[in-house]
Amino acid sequence: MEHLTIRRVVTGHDSAGKARVVDDCPVEPITSELMPGCAAYRLWGRDERPVFPDDGSPRRATAWYPPRDGSRFMINTIAPGELVPPPDLDKAAALDELERLMPGAMAAMEPDTPGMHTTDSIDYVLVISGEVTLELDDGEQTVLRAGDVVVQNGTRHTWRNHGTEPCAIVGVAIGADRTRPT
């Protein structure tokens, strides 16, 4: 699968408070043989609520998913069909590499249900190309196509591409609180 060409332009304020472009660069995809044909583009993130004016420099955003006051901005491409890693793949090494590139992402995944995960965030998702199925608890499925949006309210879910073409989704995740049963 050919990867997207993503250019990120970041604005900020100079010392006089004037708006400036402070960064303009390509964003490289994160890929793994664990998910052949898929890619993730981490566009921006921060672990705290923004305060302006700010100089536009990157802030702390260590984990893949945001903490309570944090946010993440990403694009994900989802390959069609079942994602089957090569049979000779060193899975332990691939998982270590994925943890280095996407810290904490695999910890949110359910080991017995590939792709199924729950995050403490509200996610705004826009399908920009292709088709993807959002699957929730008990197998409830909703097919989404380019132009469709999802407001993902911290629910258990997975994305599956049952089509024949790659799908690209844009997501903004904003950290949230979750009450836990006592």
N, C-alpha and C positions, 0 to 999 in steps of 0.2 A: 504494500500500500504506500502510495506517495504521501508524505507528510505535508501539513499545511505550512505556509510561509506566514509567520506572525511577526509583526513589527510593533513594539511597545514604545509609546511616547509618554513621558512623564513630565508633568508641570510642577512647579513649586514657586516660592517667593524668594526674591533676592533680599539683601539686607535693608533695602529701602521699601520693601513690601510690594514691589512690582512683580507681576506674573511673568514667569520665564519657563521655557522648555529646558529641563535640567538633564534629561536623558532621552535618547532615541536609539534603540538597538533591537536586533532580532531576538526572539525567544526560541530557544532550542527545545525540541520535544524530549520528553522522558519516555523511554520505551523499555520493555522487558520481554524476554522470551516466554515468561509466564503468561503473558497476554498478547500473543502474536497478532500483529496488525493494528494494535491499539497504541495510542499516544496520549500523554498528558502534557499540557503547557501551563506552567505556573506563571501567571502574568503579574500578580502582585499580592501582597498580604501584609498584615500587621497584627500584632497581638494585643494592641490597645486601641481605645477610641481615639480618632484623630483630633488634633487641636490645630487650628489655623491662626495666623499664617504659619506655614512650615516650608522647609527648604526643598521638599520633594525627594529627599534621600530615602533609600530603603530602610524600613524599620524591622525590628525583631519579628520574625514569623517562622519559628522553628518547625513546628509540627505541620503536617499536611492539612489537617482540619483546624479551624480556628478555636481559640479559647473563648470564654464568655464575652469579652469586649472586643474580640478580634474579628478579622474578616479575611476572606481569600477570594481571589478572582482567577478563574482558570478556564481553559478550553480542553475538552476531552474528545478524542475520536475513538469510536467503538467499531471494531471490525465486524462484518457480518458472520453469522454462523456460530458454532461452538468454538470457544477459545481453547484449543488443545496445544499445550506446550510440546516441543520436540521430545521424543521418547528418551533421548540421551542427555537431556538437560540436567545439570547439577542443580537441583531445586534449592538446596540449602544456600549455595552461592548466589543464586538468582534472588532469593528472598533477602539475603544480606544486602545485595546491591540495591534492591527496591527500597529497603529500609533506609539506606543512605540517601537515596534520591527523593524519596517521599516519606519522611519520618512519620511514623504512627499510622500511615494509611492502612497497612495490612492488619494492624491491631483492631481496627474498626470492622474488619471483615469477619464473617462467620465461617469457621473452617469447614463445616459440614455442608454449607450451601454456597458454592462459589459465586462471588460478586455481591451477595446479600450483606448489607451493612446498615448501621444506625449511627448517626452523628448528632451531637448536641449543637445543632445549628438550624437556622432557617436558610434554605437554599432557593435562590431564584435561578431557574434554568430555562434557556432558550435553545430550541433545536434550530440549527442554522443550515443543516443539510442532511439528507438521508431520512431514515426512519428508525425509530427505536421504541421498544416496549418497556414501559415502567411497570415493574412487578412489585406488588406489596404483599403483606401478610396473606396467608391462605391462598396464594396464587392469583389474587385479583390483578388483572392486566389492563393497561391503557396504552394504545398505540399512539405515538406522537410523530408528527411530520414537521418539516421545515416551517417555521413560523409559529409553531405551538410553544406555549410556555407552561412551566410547572412551578408552583409554589410548594416546595417540599418542607413540611413542618416537622422536622425531626423524626419522621417515621422510618420504620424498617423498610428497606427497598433495595432493588437492584435494577440495572439497565441491561436489556438484552436486544441485540440486533438480529431479528429474524428475517431481515431483508437480504438483498443481494449486493447492496452498495454500502460503503462505510457511512457512518453517521457522525456528525460533529455537533456537540452541545457546548454552550457557553454557560458557566455557572458563577454565581456570586454567593458565597457562604458567609453568614453572619452568625457569630457565636451566640449561644442562648443558654439559659438555665434549663435543667431537667429535674423535675421532682422524682425522687426515688421512693418506691414503696417501702414502708417501714415495717 
